[in-house]
Structures are given as C-alpha cells and as structure tokens.
Amino acid sequence: MVKAMGGKSGSDRRASVSRDTKETQIALSVNLDGTGVANLATGLPFFEHMLTQIARHGLIDLDIQAKGDLEVDAHHTVEDVGIVLGQAITQAVGDRTGIQRYGHAYIPLDEALSRAVVDFSGRPGLEYRVDYVRGRIGDFDVDLLREFFQGLVNHAQITVHLDNLRGDNAHHQAETLFKAFGRALRMAVTPDARMAGQVPSTKGSL
C-alpha cells in the first residue's frame, strides 16, 4: 500500500510518500530545495551514512523512517527505500518544466573516484559499473546498493549512469558513488531560467 502527498513544481518542490507492506513500513519526505538536512532511521547505519551523502551533496532535505524485516536481511528495506525515494522525487519535481534535466559529477575520496550522470528523461534506466574490492562493508552487503539505485530510477523515471573509475577501499567506492549521485541530482533538478515555462525536450513532454 502506497500513500502520497504533495508534488508541486516551482518554488515548493516537496513530497511525502509512505509504503506499508508485509516486509517494510516506510514514511519518507523530500524537499528538493532544501539545505542538505537528513533525518534518517532505517536500522542500517552504513546505509544511512550513504543516504546522508545524497542529502548533503544534493542539497535536498530527506526524512526517512523505515522499519523492515532485518531479521531476514537488509534487502527489502534498502530496495523499498529506493522505491519510495524515487516516487517522492517524481512528485516533488512535478512536470519537469524549466529544470536543467541533465546532471553529472565526478567525485574523489582519497584513492577512489566515481562518476554519476543523471537524465530526468521520463524513462527508467540504470547503468551501474562498480567492481567492489570486497563484498561487505562491515556487515552491509554491497550488492544491495545496486538494488537501492534500481528501485530509485524505476520509480523516479530517470536514467542514471554510475561508474566507479578506481578505488582500493570499498567504503570509499560506495561513498563516492552516493556523493556523485547527489551532486548530479542537484544539477539536474536546478531550475534553468532560459527554460522557464518549457519542458527540456524536443518532444514537448518528459
């Protein structure tokens, strides 16, 4: 069961979405014109550390309260947070009139370097090229990070390319991905004065 509120374009680009299933219960709010504040409770500290990078470097405010069947594993919680965040972004950005549409960023962290490219295309697509040097960061399974981004792009209806170009530390690899995504997201949703009142597409809609 999914409930949604908000979703105005223009100066009030906020949305709140909830998801209640047998596996997870999630309440999430996003403000695309925030200051980078994150209020997070998922039961997964490393995941929250990654989500904080999106908020801080994307300059969006995120409030995520999630309870999931962590006794099984973290998969449902991580994937469903991605789904709900994608739904909230779609509602908050509205009809996509007047935004930059595209965003990109290269982000280093010590030896690691990652690239993110975002297109608010109206079509979901994820290209994820990350070869982690180990399979777990603490007790967190790095495979779940792809599941998060897959859920997000499917429901935000955006195209995202994520590439870790180098890195010898799995934590650094993951963190540069999330920082780069946040920065690219920020660029893509920024209003473009030259596109005021226009949809950034030759088709006339996204």
C-alpha positions as CSV (number, residue, x, y, z in Angstrom):
1,M,0.0,0.0,0.0
2,V,1.4,3.4,-1.0
3,K,0.2,6.8,0.0
4,A,1.5,10.0,-1.4
5,M,1.1,13.7,-0.6
6,G,2.5,16.8,-2.2
7,G,4.3,17.0,-5.5
8,K,4.1,20.7,-6.5
9,S,6.5,22.1,-9.1
10,G,8.0,25.5,-8.9
11,S,9.0,27.1,-5.5
12,D,7.6,24.3,-3.3
13,R,9.2,21.1,-4.5
14,R,8.3,18.8,-1.7
15,A,6.7,15.4,-1.5
16,S,5.8,12.8,1.2
17,V,5.3,9.2,0.4
18,S,4.6,6.2,2.6
19,R,4.8,2.5,1.8
20,D,3.3,-0.2,4.0
21,T,3.8,-3.9,3.1
22,K,4.4,-7.2,4.9
23,E,8.1,-6.6,4.5
24,T,8.6,-2.9,5.2
25,Q,6.9,0.2,6.6
26,I,8.4,3.4,5.2
27,A,7.5,7.1,5.6
28,L,9.6,9.5,3.6
29,S,9.7,13.2,2.9
30,V,11.9,15.1,0.4
31,N,12.5,18.8,-0.2
32,L,14.4,19.3,-3.5
33,D,15.1,22.9,-2.4
34,G,16.5,22.1,1.0
35,T,19.8,22.7,2.7
36,G,21.1,19.1,2.9
37,V,19.4,18.1,6.2
38,A,19.0,14.3,6.7
39,N,16.8,12.8,9.4
40,L,17.1,9.0,9.0
41,A,16.1,5.9,10.8
42,T,16.4,2.6,8.9
43,G,18.2,0.3,11.3
44,L,21.1,0.2,8.9
45,P,23.8,2.7,9.9
46,F,26.0,2.3,6.8
47,F,23.0,2.8,4.5
48,E,22.1,5.9,6.5
49,H,25.6,7.2,6.0
50,M,25.2,6.8,2.2
51,L,21.8,8.4,2.2
52,T,23.2,11.4,4.1
53,Q,25.7,11.9,1.2
54,I,22.8,12.3,-1.2
55,A,21.1,14.8,1.1
56,R,24.2,16.8,1.8
57,H,25.8,16.9,-1.6
58,G,22.4,17.2,-3.4
59,L,21.3,20.0,-1.1
60,I,18.0,18.2,-0.6
61,D,16.3,17.6,2.8
62,L,15.5,14.0,3.5
63,D,13.4,12.5,6.3
64,I,13.2,8.7,6.1
65,Q,11.6,6.5,8.8
66,A,11.8,2.8,7.8
67,K,11.2,-0.4,9.5
68,G,11.9,-3.6,7.7
69,D,12.3,-7.4,8.1
70,L,16.0,-7.0,9.0
71,E,15.8,-10.4,10.7
72,V,15.6,-11.8,7.2
73,D,18.3,-9.5,5.7
74,A,18.5,-5.8,4.6
75,H,17.4,-6.4,1.1
76,H,13.7,-5.4,1.4
77,T,14.5,-2.3,3.4
78,V,17.2,-1.0,1.1
79,E,15.2,-1.7,-2.1
80,D,12.0,-0.2,-0.8
81,V,13.7,3.0,0.5
82,G,14.9,3.4,-3.1
83,I,11.4,2.8,-4.5
84,V,9.8,5.3,-2.1
85,L,12.6,7.9,-2.7
86,G,12.1,7.6,-6.4
87,Q,8.3,8.1,-6.0
88,A,8.9,11.2,-3.9
89,I,11.4,12.7,-6.3
90,T,9.0,12.3,-9.2
91,Q,6.2,14.0,-7.3
92,A,8.4,16.8,-6.0
93,V,9.9,17.7,-9.4
94,G,6.4,17.9,-10.9
95,D,6.1,18.0,-14.7
96,R,9.8,18.8,-15.1
97,T,9.1,22.1,-16.7
98,G,12.1,24.5,-16.5
99,I,14.6,22.2,-15.0
100,Q,18.2,21.6,-16.2
101,R,17.2,17.9,-16.8
102,Y,20.8,16.7,-17.0
103,G,23.4,16.5,-14.3
104,H,26.8,15.0,-13.9
105,A,29.6,14.8,-11.3
106,Y,33.0,13.3,-10.7
107,I,33.7,12.8,-7.0
108,P,37.0,11.6,-5.5
109,L,37.7,10.3,-2.0
110,D,41.3,9.6,-1.4
111,E,42.2,6.9,-3.9
112,A,38.6,6.3,-5.1
113,L,36.9,8.2,-8.0
114,S,33.3,7.8,-9.2
115,R,31.2,9.4,-11.9
116,A,27.4,9.9,-11.9
117,V,25.3,11.1,-14.9
118,V,21.6,11.8,-14.4
119,D,18.9,12.5,-17.0
120,F,15.3,13.3,-16.0
121,S,14.2,11.6,-19.2
122,G,10.9,10.1,-18.1
123,R,12.4,6.7,-18.8
124,P,13.8,4.5,-16.1
125,G,17.3,3.1,-16.8
126,L,20.3,2.2,-14.7
127,E,23.9,1.5,-15.9
128,Y,25.9,0.5,-12.8
129,R,29.5,-0.3,-13.3
130,V,31.1,-0.9,-9.9
131,D,33.6,-3.7,-9.1
132,Y,33.9,-3.6,-5.3
133,V,37.1,-4.8,-3.8
134,R,35.2,-6.7,-1.2
135,G,31.6,-7.9,-0.8
136,R,30.7,-6.4,2.5
137,I,31.3,-3.1,4.3
138,G,31.1,-4.0,7.9
139,D,28.0,-6.3,7.9
140,F,26.4,-4.5,4.9
141,D,26.2,-6.4,1.6
142,V,27.4,-4.1,-1.2
143,D,25.1,-5.9,-3.7
144,L,22.2,-4.0,-2.0
145,L,23.5,-0.6,-3.2
146,R,22.6,-1.6,-6.8
147,E,19.1,-2.6,-5.6
148,F,18.7,0.8,-4.0
149,F,19.5,2.6,-7.2
150,Q,17.5,0.3,-9.3
151,G,14.4,0.9,-7.2
152,L,15.1,4.7,-7.3
153,V,15.5,5.0,-11.0
154,N,12.5,2.8,-11.8
155,H,10.2,5.0,-9.7
156,A,11.8,8.4,-10.4
157,Q,11.6,7.6,-14.1
158,I,15.2,8.8,-14.6
159,T,18.2,7.5,-16.4
160,V,21.3,7.1,-14.3
161,H,24.8,6.0,-15.1
162,L,27.1,5.2,-12.1
163,D,30.7,4.3,-12.6
164,N,33.4,3.7,-10.1
165,L,36.5,4.5,-12.1
166,R,39.0,3.4,-9.4
167,G,39.2,2.6,-5.8
168,D,41.0,0.2,-3.4
169,N,38.6,0.7,-0.4
170,A,35.0,-0.5,-0.7
171,H,33.7,2.2,1.7
172,H,35.4,4.9,-0.4
173,Q,34.0,3.4,-3.6
174,A,30.4,3.4,-2.3
175,E,30.7,6.9,-0.8
176,T,32.0,8.5,-3.9
177,L,29.1,6.9,-5.8
178,F,26.5,8.4,-3.5
179,K,28.2,11.8,-3.3
180,A,28.4,11.9,-7.1
181,F,24.8,10.9,-7.5
182,G,23.7,13.6,-5.0
183,R,25.7,16.3,-6.8
184,A,24.4,15.2,-10.3
185,L,20.8,15.1,-9.0
186,R,21.2,18.6,-7.6
187,M,22.4,19.9,-11.0
188,A,19.6,18.1,-12.9
189,V,16.7,19.5,-10.8
190,T,18.1,23.0,-10.7
191,P,15.8,25.5,-12.5
192,D,17.1,26.9,-15.7
193,A,15.9,30.4,-16.3
194,R,16.3,30.0,-20.1
195,M,13.9,27.1,-20.0
196,A,11.3,28.9,-17.9
197,G,7.9,27.5,-18.8
198,Q,9.4,25.0,-21.2
199,V,9.9,21.2,-20.9
200,P,13.6,20.4,-21.7
201,S,12.7,18.0,-24.6
202,T,12.1,18.3,-28.3
203,K,9.1,16.0,-27.8
204,G,7.4,18.7,-25.6
205,S,7.0,16.3,-22.6
206,L,9.0,14.0,-20.4
